[in-house]
Amino acid sequence: MQKKVETFKKLRKALSITDSNSKKGLNDDGQDEDIRSIEEKVKRFRNEVIPDSEDFEKMIEQIDKIWEKLFADPIMVTSSAGEVTIQPQRTNNILERFFRDLKRGTRRRSGTVSLNKTLRFMLTDTPIVKNLNHPEYLEIILDGCRTLEERFERIDSRLVAEKLKEVQRKHQIIGSEMKKIIKLPDLPERLSALLAD
């Protein structure tokens, strides 16, 4: 077991996922290192581990499978602030961190451990609101305004009303199969029979 722990530590170090001296634990953003040097370190790690033991076969298979994603080239994006380089995420740490924060917040408010109900009734765009904690994102959203209130004042209420009507119309459409079922003369009896079972 100790040998496996050491191997895992080597992999983390090769991937530069976390600084060994960091005290942030799961909230560590990792080291700011060049992706090509990380790739070289992971190649060396992979070549050391392969002949070592059958215990690591699945890990090596996974590394090989996602190699292209692990070391994807940065994406150049043109924004209002100019050209920005975005490095694709190599791990799901950011998403895991979001769910940990969400779970802690929900526990404090409701006292329940399960997130099931919260996630089911959560508005689709709620996770995007978390981005408001990031100054760069907030600056883009505010688009020159000082506050969110000021930014919302710029929104044309007629456009919002039109979009809402459009969404309502889409949700009111009943499929042809459902229409056939609704027209069945013995529908109440069939439903009663189903509920009786």
Buried (B, 14 or more C-beta within 10 A) or exposed (E): EEEEEEBEEBBBBBBBBBBEEEEEEEEBEBBEEEBEEBBEBBBEBBEEBEEEEEEBEEBEEEBEEEBEEBBBEEEEEEEEEEEEEEEEEBEEBEEEBBEEEBBEEBBEEEEEEEBEEBEEEEEEEEEEEBEEEEEEEEEEEBEEEEEEEEBEEEEEEEEEEEEEEEEEEEEEEEEEEEEEEEEEEEEEEEEEEEEEE
